[in-house]
Structures are given as structure tokens and as C-alpha cells.
Amino acid sequence: MIQQPINRKGITLIELLVALVIAGIVIAGIYRLFITQTRAYTVQDQVAEVQQNARSAMEILLRDLRLAGCDDDNLNSPFTITNPVVYPVGANSVRVNYERSYFDAPTNSVVYENHDVTYWLNGQNLTRTWTFTDSKGFFQPPLQDIILQNVNINLIQDLFTYGVDGTEGLSETQDGMMDDQNGNGLIDNGDWVTAGNVGSRRVIAVRVDLEANPTLVNTDLQAVSPRRLTSAVTLRNQCLIR
């Protein structure tokens, strides 16, 4: 009788244990990579969000600053912007005043509006307070909007600093140009003055140093530095006035 060969196909218990250990190591590595990538995505998403929010807030703020002092000077307008158009209220607040107009089709007339806008820090929130009166007799009560959260209040310098025209206490005439405060022949960081040092001089430019922190949704964000934007805007309705 011919003896059939024994079928030895299969794995032993030791081989199975080795395979399970290797599979466990591979799965643990993949899981760790997944967690790391998830954390990195969360951090980058929060950083991108705070950057975008800071840019949006800066654009809104600069839009109002560019309009500061705008006066229609039309005989039909009941408004005249006579007060200082940029009020250095404090280190972290600024107030602007300007006039706008639009054509009202139903009445076939031009409507004039006197806008009063204040930006200020309410805790860590950059807040915009806006009110206006129009030539039809409508008065808009103050409206408050938070345009940026988690503003870093530990700024190295003030949120708002100012470029001024005319040296206070001296006979220098206002020429519509920002004064060289440090006398080095250049307009640089040393020429911006704080709100408390503006005095009676005319403000013709504003620099905004806006710094915000990402929302701390996890501990990884504690190592992320604040996002900072700096913009300087010339108040064209002021610097062209002689």
C-alpha cells in the first residue's frame, strides 16, 4: 500500500502570535500617524481661521478710516463734518466721523448720511459701534458688532497709533504731510505717536497693529504664536486739507 503524504499546510500557534504582534504594531503606527495628522489639521485650520478673521476685521476697520472726514459739501446736505474726524479716544480705541450719500429712487432725491463709528476693545473682543443720522430725519441707534475675537491685549505697542501734521506748541504750519517726529529725514516707526500725545495736532494717518490668538480647542494650540497684522492708512480727506 502506498502511504499518502501528510498535509502539513497551516500555521503554528507561535507563527499566529508573531503575526498578531506585527499586525498590532502596524495598526498602532497607523493610528498614531492618524492622530498626529488630525492634530496638525486642527491646528492649521484654527490658525487659518484666525488669520482670515484678522484680515476681515482689518479690511472693515481700514474702510472706515479711509472715509474719515469725508464731507459732501453739497448745499442740500444738512451735515458738516466740523469736529475732528479721528478722535484718539485711547490706546485701544478710535472714533471716526464721515458723511455718505446715495440716490433714493422712490423720492427721486439724494439722501445724505452722517456716520459715527467707534472701534474699541471690549475685553478681548474688537468691537465696532456704529450709528448714523440721515437727511430724512432717520436716526440709527448705536449698533454693536464684534468683528474680531481673542485679540491679544498684551501688545508690545498700542492697537492704534497716529501720524500727525503740525508740531504742537511750535509755529510749524500744517502742510498736509505726516511730520517727521524723530528728525531723521524718514517716515518710520519712530514717527507714530500714541493717542495721549496727539494733542491739538491734526491726525492724517492711522497705523493699526492687530494681533489675535487662535481659539484653544486643544493643548497643541498653546504653542502657536498669535497672528499679527499691521496696516497704515492715510486719511486722504485730512491730508489734502490745508
ABEGO torsion letter per residue (X at the ends): XBBBBBBABEBBAAAAAAAAAAAAAAAAAAAAAAAAAAAAAAAAAAAAAAAAAAAAAAAAAAAAAAABGBBAGBAABABBBABBABBBABAABBBBBBBBBBBBAAAGBBBBBBBBBBBBBBEABBBBBBBBBBAAGBBBBBBBBBABBGBBAABABBABBBBBBEBBGBABBBAGBBBBAAGAGBBBAAABBBAAAAEABBBABBBBBBBBBBBBABAAAAABBBBBBBBBBBBAAAAABX
